[in-house]
Amino acid sequence: MNSKRFRQQSRTVGLGAVALLTAGALAACGPEGASSGGELEEVTLTWAEAVGPEHWSAKGIEAWVDAISEESDGQIEVEIAYSGALGPAPEHSTIIGDGVADFGPVYFTYEESKFPISSWMGSLAWDHETSPVLGDLQTLGTSLEHGFSDELRAEFEDQGLVPILPNLQSIANNALLCTEPVVDLEDAKGLKVRAPNSSIGAEATALGMTPTFISSPESYEALQRGVVDCSLSHPRDAIAFGLSEVAPHMSLSSEGGFTGFIGTGVYFNEDRWDELQPEAKEIIWNTAPEHLKGQLVAGFTQDVEALESVESLNTYEPELLDALSDHQGGVRDSLTDSIPGGLDVEAAGALIGNFDETSQKWLDALKEQGYDEGPQTWDRYVEAYGDEKPDVTGFLELVQQVMDENSPL
């Protein structure tokens, strides 16, 4: 495989920098029958990261590398190319598929024609609990497990990508960050709004808004220059991309709202994965849930910061929520009328049914662990979690079960 490597030894993690984090080698024996005899060779891997090191989502890979280090002893090195140093988020499937980077997040929401089935399933990213924490964990667990479906895996494998943490719903519900408060249909009518994909853009259109498709890092400038009046974004983008500086009014409801975001996942270059020793694969796979833990811990902290940063936190009026619900229900009813190539009606129906079953399974399991006992509205979030963040231990145990069930090792 012809794979470009970055060999920067500095730990400086400024904008666009490539930072070296070291993880170790597994000194103990690997799987029985491994050709290496348990000896792990030195290897350097490159991670393509679209955001800077201060962004909450970047804390995932840093936590993952730390976990690898704890399980090993100095043989595996991971170089993180922060801030799109290897190319912007919409190009990550090519960057990783071509071996410019070995692994990293693939933002398939920006490449709907390349990943039509995954993008099509993203239309269901609203059908879940919308209360804080419970909604985040239900959607993250559901999208991860459902992402291992044969049809979804095949889409990425056809592009030379091995799913590690596939099809993650990183946003339970998009917030509306605007230059002026928006709570009802009259407020929304005629506004220009940034949308991350066509599904969410269609929701904006249903409310009388005009969507423009802009990536998250470009949202600040679009708002600042008046290209858009609002951004449909993760609530954390108020801090992560500074959106509360130019759009200080956040609208977010625990009773429903805009579709979330099933639009990214962690994938490995297939050639690079195949040439790794079994012991190295085992370390990478078994510690992958630490990536989710790192993001969740940092994300819950940033939720508090984001809610505190806005000038106003608004709840939608029932008429707006009803209009959104009507639109989303229509999208669901018509999903089988817009089946992407590669699926027949029976397979499409089975995929949707599996998503529903998986979503309910995760909701039931999380309720059993008490995740529905926290605050159920966003206006109580800061008070509840300002000092002590939610414990995700039980959630990660469920994630580990999914990883074990879908392990390629």
WORAPE-V694780 format. One record per run of one state. SS is the DSSP state (helix for helix, strand for strand, loop for the rest). FROM is the first residue (numbers start at 1). LEN is the number of residues. If there is no record, write none. Layout:
# WORAPE-V694780
SS & FROM & LEN
SS & FROM & LEN
This chain:
# WORAPE-V694780
loop & 1 & 17
strand & 18 & 5
loop & 23 & 20
strand & 43 & 6
loop & 49 & 7
helix & 56 & 16
loop & 72 & 4
strand & 76 & 6
loop & 82 & 7
helix & 89 & 9
loop & 98 & 5
strand & 103 & 4
loop & 107 & 1
helix & 108 & 3
loop & 111 & 5
helix & 116 & 9
loop & 125 & 9
helix & 134 & 13
loop & 147 & 3
helix & 150 & 8
loop & 158 & 3
strand & 161 & 11
loop & 172 & 2
strand & 174 & 5
loop & 179 & 6
helix & 185 & 4
loop & 189 & 3
strand & 192 & 4
loop & 196 & 2
helix & 198 & 9
loop & 207 & 3
strand & 210 & 4
loop & 214 & 2
helix & 216 & 9
loop & 225 & 5
strand & 230 & 4
loop & 234 & 3
helix & 237 & 4
loop & 241 & 2
helix & 243 & 3
loop & 246 & 3
strand & 249 & 3
loop & 252 & 6
strand & 258 & 1
loop & 259 & 2
strand & 261 & 9
helix & 270 & 6
loop & 276 & 2
helix & 278 & 10
loop & 288 & 1
helix & 289 & 21
loop & 310 & 2
strand & 312 & 3
loop & 315 & 3
helix & 318 & 16
loop & 334 & 1
helix & 335 & 3
loop & 338 & 7
helix & 345 & 24
loop & 369 & 9
helix & 378 & 8
loop & 386 & 7
helix & 393 & 13
loop & 406 & 4
